[in-house]
Amino acid sequence: MGGYTRPMLTLGIETSCDETGVALYDSQRGLLGQALHSQVAMHERYGGVVPELASRDHIRRIVPLTRQVLQEADCTLAQVDAIAYTEGPGLAGALLVGAAVGTALGYALGKPTIGVHHLEGHLLSPLLSADPPAFPFVALLVSGGHTQLLKVEAVGVYTLLGESVDDAAGEAFDKSAKLLGLGYPGGPAIARLAEQGHSGRFGLPRPKLHSGDLDFSFSGLKTAVATRIARGLPDDQARADLACEVQAAIVEVLVAKSMAAVQACGLRTLVIAGGVSANRHLRAQLDAHALRQGIRVHCPEPALCTDNGAMIAFAGALRLQAEAALAQPVPITAPRAVTGFDIRPRWPLSSLPRPGENRASN
């Protein structure tokens, strides 16, 4: 299959973890419709995501959400040109749902399908915002179990600058929240309680703040929180102060490393993406430091920070367009010749090929 010579309509399906997302993206008109169902209420009682329940809920939600998006966009499945689904990383059972539905739709409709890297979806999602950044830029990717700094030169052209060597920022939020008895998801819960507290009371560590590299490590912070709680918190104000200090410690490290990465690359643009990028304290601190250093920070709208189908449809469309521009065969599953499909629960972003390159095997 060669390149597209007309506007392309891509259906995106996201089922990597605990949100079912579906969206339609038109290469000329932009995002035409999207729908999202969050499983937070279902998993909250267990204090975290239960993979089997997540998979079953994706099965229940994905078809109704697809119909809702098609109705919102006033489109039919026959008008869709390509289908993008999250191939990985994520929970295996959850990924299977989206991959199976996406591939089956492609086969039934005779349309191409493309597996999308979940983190690439997050990485490119700021380009969907009202104020999109221009290439090249440095990206702070803070999503769930991933905290990474990357130099982004074009679609598929990424250089890893630094990453978490143990717990990521999102995991530090979740584990600290659980220790404080705040439930799931931890990031928003910590942020809410932190609004009632003051930082500085407990002096939590800022791991790798002065390490001289761009890597992250937050497991020691979690240990420090557990140790402080074990010694006792006298009242609710102490809990709020500790939550505030947790947030301050994580944000201080993220901001310092991000500013250092932008300076090291000689660029003036920083993009933040992923669920933690919705944290208001992180955004405020990045803006304040960037203003002093003459750096422009691009933050996607909150709806684009969470897992969603829009970022998958968009990333899939950009991949297809990049391949077409290089006059290369599009890396898609050919309709009418489907013998199976891939999912990649563990899929390092560094192994993602540039447009025109063959994918590495699992």
Protein Blocks (a to p, Z undefined) as FASTA:
>chain_A
ZZdfbdcdddddddfbmcccdddddfklopfbdcdddfklmmmmnopacfklmmmmmmmm
mmmmmmmmmmmnopafklpmbdcddfbgcdfklmmmmmmmmmmmmmmnopacddddfklm
mmmmmmmmmbdcdddddddddehjaccddddfbghiacdfbdcfbbcfklmmmmmmmmno
nopafklmmmmmmmmmcehjlopacehklnopabdcfklmmmmmmmmmmnopfblklmmm
mmmmmmmmmmmmmmmmmmmmmmmnopabdcdedjklmpmklmmmmmmmmmmnopacdddd
fklmmgcfklmmmmmmmmmmmmmmnopacddddehiagbdcddfbacfklpccehiacdd
ZZ
